[in-house]
Amino acid sequence: MLLNHLKLSFRNLWKNRTLSFLNLLGLSIGIGSVLTLMFSVYAYYVADSMIPEQEHIYYLKTHLNDGNDYNEVVYPLLDKIKNTSPEVKAGTHLHGWGDVWLEAGDKEFQNTTTYADPEFFKVFGLPLKYGNHNTAFKEKYSIVLTDKVSKQFFGEENPVGKSLKAADTLNLTITAVLEPISPYSSFRLGVLLPNTLLKDNPIFKQQTNWNNSFSPIFLKLNPETDIALFEKKVDKLVQENYADPSVISRMEVMPHSEVRMDSIPVVEIIIAGNIATSFFVLLLVLVNLLNLNTSTMFRRTKDIAVRKILGGNSKGVITQFCLENGILVLFSILISSVLFFGFLLPKMNDVFGADFGEINFSLKNDYPVILGAIVLGILVTLVVGILPTLRFVSLPVSQGIKGKIDSAKGSFILRNSFIILQFSIAILFICIAIILNSQIGFMKKADLGFERDHVIVGNIDLDYKNMDAANSSFKGLLNDLEANPYVTYVSTSQSVPSDYYFNYTTFYDPNTEADVRFRRSYTDDGYLKTLQIPLIEGRDFDSDIDNGEETPVIINRSAMEAFGWTTIEGKRLKYKNSDFIGNPIVGVMKDFHYQDLQNAVEPLVHYYRDEENLAKHRYLTVRVVDGKEKEIKNIIAAAFAKIDSRKNYAQGDLSDKVSGQYRLIDGMLKTVNVVALLTIFISCLGMFGLISFMAKRRIKEIGIRKVLGAGVLKIVVLLSKDYIILVGIGALIAFPIAWYMMSAWLGSFAYSISIQWWMFALAGSIAFFITAFTLGIQAIKSAMANPVKSLRTE
Amino acid sequence: MLLQLKNIFKWVQQGGQRVFLLKDINLEVEEGEFISIMGPSGSGKSTLLNVIGMLDTFDEGEYGFLSESVHTLKEKYRSNLYKEYIGFVFQSYHLLDDLTVEENLEMPLLYKKIKSSERKALVADMLDRFNIVGKKDLFPTQLSGGQQQLVGVARALIGKPKLILADEPTGNLNSQQSEEIMELFKKLNEEDGVTIIQVTHSEKNAEYGSRIINLLDGRKI
């Protein structure tokens, strides 16, 4: 019997092969996308599960009076908390201090370097591949490697006990190797060093005061700890000990599970988006199959009745139908896995890998995803196999045999609401895609306050082996460039737009009593000219007069406004509670967008720094005559090829660097575009199947109408009209939702487009035309049919 | 006695009024009879046939089939009863379009859970008897109307029913084809002793039967 069912299933699928193929296509792409999205969600949720007792780990968040917040705290706070709070079982700093170059034999690599307290493993009991938690940070000159770094240096060997030379001078003993860490984890580790190593570093000593917040701290608390009470305690410590506690509104004790959201805020949106998208796509696929299957069932009412007369029962009919759908689902799962591994996963890593790290599928760890897909497949099969049959199996045989079923209003409404739902979702995604496109286009083309074209940006932070030799070669290059007729301006600086450091310094004006948080950078006297940033007041830096004892600064307009000044005449940039008389402010520049347009232009200060000081600058920027970019690039690259350094010189165009800021949003856009296409495709698929079935059911009606003189156009309109109305209703539902969602999203941008009516009109039109096209094909076919033939079929 | 209908009424409610489809039908059928039901369109012929075939219910009266009283039986037993003893032949054949001739014949046996080897034998037998061995791998749509009806009759017979119900079996056939089918019925009735009840419009076809029942507006006349 089963064999018979199987044979019949294949025959049925083959008989309706166009429909089966479309179904298979929609299902495969749908399941493939859901698999990809859900896999990334799954990877995200399990990424931190390797941290034991994560629920007892907390970190501190500092809220400022001006509404800003950050996770860094001053260095001595941790010891203070530990000494006064018995509920703290262990605590550690976790911060960078420059990434060190490590050497073993002839191999030399630089990796993300994180400094931690000896208690690190008491807080984070990360599983170790080699070594043990107790001895890992016992000695000052020890180093813990991640699995990746260990493989980089030593392959599959156990490196514990071996030594690495750091920065050409320090011998570090490897004490432990961590198990591989998921790229979606909150840890971005390369190597871990004990911060006891830094204790003698003079700059480090200088920074570890009650003034400078540069390291987050992580605490493991007793499970019984009352967090609210502990928070008050920390708050009190902060108010008592901080050099300037007045800017701080409160301290918050945050559970460690929040830390990932904190570090990359869009993660939340992306994960929520992934879940919502998977849900919608799945719903769409399901609804589609239900719809098509219900239609097929109508055609089979007679079959079912005949089978019943011949002795069959409803169980057989359901089995048969489930089997047909099961075959479809099974094949589409197979096809979607091919899609997933061969195309979607690599594509996703392309899009998001740079920001989140690449994820790979391993059967050992990720088998729940496969199980999930199978369970999902079975559920889908059961739902789409059983639901549509229910109404038909209970139909009296004497009615079924006539091939007629009472066209109850119920199913009609149900099917129509399915179509509306589908098109609402599809149109929603089209709206999102259009608005996202406009916003990204706006951000990429917006006036940034500087000229981004024809500017070469070279990274000159290359870890030179011989600083003096490098400096003199660099000086030679600068002279060559300045003499070159195709070079208009040359500049060196610590930062370029799109890459300003996130270090904030608070300055104070005793007259207006304003505290203003500044971003800061160092530039030479050619920076504003090279980028063509206009000055509003004062003068640009000038190497002839600015190389004196005082370092002059230029601030931006926002900074001036934040201080409440109308002029900078005689103003200096001062710290609060400090004897330092401050840096003279020599100029005010226009607010240019030194970061992406998601963020507002914050107060910014440029300190003057000598152009030729290679060690203290990170970027070389060169404005060249249009068309000569390549030539100049070659000259610079040739010069750097002669300088001995650990890193290779790399350069590019400023315009690319600026657009590169939107890589992540671009990635989201690509995803949304694909999803929008997918949803409209799947919806149309369903529509196509439905109308072809409807046309078949109305074949007699069409015949009669034609005999009575209706033209082809009239029939086409007759068949399509209802569906177009449904699409319209779908659009009306989708528009306000899209408007609400996208307004909220655009609100997170400091500079955003306003949503225009034409965006909705465009989305509606796209949906309308695709639908009309789909409907048209089928409707015209039915309308052209010869009435003599169609009337005879009864 | 094969079956007995006593005071059968069937009606539908239409606009608050009872419209009678069958009115006070009394009928006794002996095994081996060949009965033709005649009457104008809408007189209740097909309804009567469906009631006899247990495909349709009735609102009042008693129906005895062999020793069972059908009106007291549950749906499940009723369907077991007709599966066992009744074969149906339809005006528009009602073959399953997705199945070949051979598979169409096999279908009722599958539902009776007969073993594969036995099924094959019975089907081969039937193909042979109706001279359609050459057509066994064709689909119904590839056959002429007469051939389709031949398969329809073969399918009705394969379960060895005591009774065949035929609803205008020649309605879609030309005169030569219908003559063949009627000859077949006659042969089945005479040689195999199968009881046949047919609904027909044609006087000529009615002549094949041993008894004619005339209906008008749901009433036997």
Interface residues (C-beta under 8 A of the other chain):
Chain A: M1 N4 L8 R11 N12 K15 K302 D303 V306 R307 K308 I309 L310 G311 G312 N313 G316 P396 V397 S398 I401
Chain B: N50 L55 D56 S79 Y82 K83 F88 F90 H94 L95 L96 D97 D98 L99 M107 P108 L110 Y111 K112 R155 G159
